[in-house]
């Protein structure tokens, strides 16, 4: 049996792309192991249907975390019997590449983002140089590369002469998921209910401006569901503006449970700013969760996001992420129920084609090609 090891530094129980990829490859008859780290409450309530290996780390962020994680990952891959290695993002690529060369194993690189353009390393010259050096050294030697948007694929083609397979991170179908009720949420049916969800509620993603917009807009409530670097800041802002009765925070949760809250909402928000290359080229996961839930999107005008929403006619694009523009978009949806219902209808129609059930066929093609080239 072909034994495939997926490596990721995120919590393996909440990384939806890794879980969907692993499930798809498993259905090809492969044996799957997910390799990650222990982190807080990761995997306490979320059971993963695959073998897992999670490293207990002394350091949880920064240079020392990545150094020790990569060392542990390398030794694990060298001394365990895998036949295909999958590196998810640049922070797992080096040990996977070294192990693949030493053991003569095929390697798949799945780039979830334009890693050297993420906001966390902009302005940190040494850190960016290290990651860029690793990428420049390894990327031109890769044979199987996957990424999440046409813009990122084009950027890699421009830089390294390799055009990755584009497999967008479409959501699974949520048609059979039952939403929570407004009574359970304690939110009036008269209110327009917005949701900001995801595992990356971080800097420059419009969270602060969104809360200010809620404060300026009557009869609009907000759910913030997930995890991220600025949640503490957002909670402080809600307290200062006295918005606790209209802004609710919910912890990260398994995808099906999260989608119950998403489907209960009237619209989702995706307000990433054009402050770094990664956001500029991205197609955030939450965008496809909103479409799967059949709700429209209020989004910033990033190229990939705007093109998707305009094509599907399922949302409102704002051209500047500020409280006034967000408030205007929310008022449009609140005051024009015909418009809201039409956008919801368009999202439902879009979800019938823009879903993982269709997109995973590209995954099957990539891995069948790999298996045939290497093992047949």
N, C-alpha and C positions, 0 to 999 in steps of 0.2 A: 504494500500500500504506500502511496505517496504521502509523506508527512510534511505538512506545511506549517511553518512558524511565522506568525504575525507579531512584529515587535512595535510597541508604541510607548511613549512616555506618559500619555494621559491615563486616566483611570479606564481600564479595559471594559468596565461594565457600563460606561456611559458614552463611549465613543461609537456613535451610531454607524459611521462609515466603516470602521473596522469590523463591527459586528455583522453588518450587511454583507461586506466582502467575504468574511469568514463563512457565513452561512451559504453563500452562493458557491464558493469553492468546495465546501463540504459536500454539497449536493452533486458535485462531480465525482464523488467517491474518495475524496482526500481526507486524511486524518488531520485535524486542526489543533494547534496549540497557540494560545494567546499569551504573549509575554509583556508584562508591564511592571508597575510598581504598586506597593501598598501606599494608600494615601487617605488618611482620615477615615470617613465612613464608606469609602469606595467598596462596593460589592457586598455590603452588609445586607441590603434588602433586595438586591438585584442578582438573580441567579443566571450565570452564563452557561449556555448549553455546550461548552467546549472545555477541553482540558486547559488549565491556566497555570502560569508560573509568574508570581508577583514578587518582586524583590523588595525586601524591607530596607529602606534607605535611612541613613543617618542624617543626610542633608536633603532638603526638599525643594530647593530652588538654587539658581545661580550656577556658577562655574563648577563648584565642587559636586553639586548634584549631577550635572551632565557628565562630568568626568567619571565619577564612580558608577553611575548607571551604565555608561558605555563599556567600562571595564568588565562589570559583572555580566552584561549582555554578551560580550565577546566570548568570555570563558564558558558561559552557558551554551552558546551556539557551537563552540568547538567540541564540547564534551557531551553533547546530546545528538541523537541520531535523527536529524532532519534531512529531507531531500529537496525542499524548496524553501527559500528564505524570502520574507516580505518585510521590507523596511518602510514604515509609515512615517514620513517626514524626515527632514534632514538630521534631526537630533538622534535618529537611530541608524542612519545610513552607514557610518564608518565601521562599526563592529560587524554589521551584516555584510558589508563589502569585503572586509578582511577575512571573515569566516568563509564566505563564498569562494574566495580565491584559494585559501588554504585547503579547503575540502572539495574544491571543484564542484560547487553547487550552483544551480541557477538562482538568480536574485531578481526580485521584482521590487521596483521603487515606486511607491504610491505617495506623491507629493500633494498633501491636502491643501497646501497654501504656497504662496511665493515666499519661502521661509526667510531668505535674506532681506526681504522687504517688510517683515513684521515690525510693528511699532515698538515692541519691547527692546529691539537692538539698534534702532535708529539713534544716532548720537552717541553710541557706545562703540567707539572706533575699534578697540582691540577685539571685543566680542564679535563684531560684524566681520572683521578680517579673518578670524578663526573659522567661522561658519562658511564664509565665502571661499576660503582656501580649501576646505574639505569638499565643498560642492564642485569647485573648478577641477580638483584632482580626480574626483570619482565620476562625475556626471557623464563626461564624454565616453567613458568606458562601459556605460550601462546599456543593456540590450532590451530590457522590458521596463518601460517607464509609463506611469499613469498619472494623470492630474485631473483637476476638477473644473477647469474652465478653458475656453478657447484662448483667452487673453494670456493665461499663465503658460499654456502650451506654446503659443507664439513667442513669448518671451524666452522660453528655454530653447526654442528653435533658433532664435536670433543669437543667443549667447553661446550655445554649444553644438548647434547643427543637428540636434535630435528633436524630432517632433513627437511628444508623448501622445498616447491614447487619451482622449478626453472622456472620462466617465463622471458625469455630474452626480452630485450627492443628492439625488432626488429622494424624497421620503417614500416610505412604504405607503400603501393605500390605507387610509383611515376611515373608509366608508362604513365599516362595521363597529367603529368605536363609539361608545355612548358618551355624550358630554355630561359634565356635572351640571347641576341646576343653579340658577341664580340664587335660589333660596339657600342652597348649601354655601354659596359664596357670600351671602349677605349683601348682595348688590342689586339695586333696583333694576327691574326690567326696562324702566324708562331711560336708564343711563346707557350711553354708548360705552361698551367695554373694550378697551384695547389690551393687548398683551405684548410684552417684550420677553422672549424666552431664549434659552440657549445656555451652553456651557462656557461661553466667552463673552460675558457682560463686562467688557473691559474699557480701557481708556479710548476716547475718540470714537465711541459707538453711539453717541447721542443720548445716553441715559440721563445726564444732568439736564439737558435742554428739554427732554421729554417730560420730566417731572415738573419743570417750570411751566411748560405748556398746559399740563393738567391743572395747575393752579390758576391759570388764566381762562379756563374753559369750563363753563357750567355743565352739569349733568354728564360728565365724562369720568369714567373710572379706569384704573389701570392695574393689571397683574404683571408683576415682575417675577419670572419663574426661571430658576437655574442658579448658576454659579459664575463667579468672575472676580476680577481684581478690584472693582470699584463698588461692590455692593455696599460696603460700609459707608462710603461717601454718599451713595444714593439714599440709604436709610437715614443718614443725618439730614440730608436735604429735605426729605419728606417730613421729618420731625420739625425742622425749622419753619417750613411753610405750612405746618399744621394740616397735612393732607392724609393722615393715617386712615381716615374714614373712606378715602377714595383710592388710595394706593396700597395694594397688598403685596407682600413678598412671600413667595413659596420656594422651598428648597428644590434642588435638582431631584429628579425622580426618573424611574424607568420610562421609556418612550411612550408606551401605551397610556400610562397614567398622565404623563405630561400632555398628551394629545386630547385627553378628556377636558382639560382646562382650556387648551387652545381652541377646541371646537365650541366651547361655551362662549367664546369671545366674539365680538363683532368685527374686529380687524386686528391684524398684527402689525408691528412696527419693525423696520430694519433701517437704522439711521447711521450706518457706518459713514465716516467722513473721509474725504479724499486727502488724507494727511500722510499716507505712506503707500508704497507700491502694492503691498499685499491686499489692503482694503480695496484699492483701485481695481484690481484684477479679480476680486473675489466674487463668488456666488454663495452667500452664507447659507448654512444649513436651515436656519429658521425660515428663510424665504420659502423653501419647499415644504417645510412643515405647515406653514400657513396655507399654502395652496392645497396640500393634502387634506387639511381641515375644512376646506371650502370657505375660507374667509379672505377678504381683500387685504392688501398690503399698503401701508404708508411707508414710502421708502425714499432714501436719498438718491441723487441722480448719478450714482456710479455706473460706468458704462455697461457692465455685464448685467447688473440688477435692473437698470432702466430698460435695457433691450428686452429682457425677459418679461417684465411687467407690461411694457407697451405691446409686445407681441401677443400676450395672453389676455390683455385688457382686463387685468384683475387688480388694479390698484391706482394709487395716486403718487406721482413723483413730485417731491419738493426739491427745489434747486439750491436751497441753502438750509443747513441744519441749525435752525434757531427756534426759540420758543414760539415766536409769532407764526412762522411758516407751519410748524407742527400743529399749532392751535387752529389755524385756518383749515388745514386738511381734516382735522377731527371734526370741526364744525360742519364742514361740507357733508361728511358722512352722517353726522347726528341730525342735521336739519333736512337732508334730502334722502328720505328712506327709499325712494324709488332708485336713486343712484346706488345706495348701499346694497339693495337687493340685487340689482343688475350685476354689480361687481362680484357679489357672492356667487351668483349663478355662473358667471364667467370662471371663477376660481374652481367651482365644482366641475365644470366642463373640462378645464385645464387638467384637473387632477386625474382624469380618466386616461390621459396620455403621458403627462409629466409625473411619472411615478417609478419607483424602484423596480417594480415588476417588469417594466419595459427596459429600463436602463441596464439591468443586470445582464441582459443578453450580451452586452459588450464585454462584461467581465468574463462570461463563459467563453466568448471567442478568444480573448487574450490568454486565458489559462489553458484552454484546449490547444492553442497554438504552441504555448510553452511546453506542455506535456508531450505533444507530438514531436516537437523538435528535439527534446532532450531525452525522452525515454522510449521512443518507438523506433 
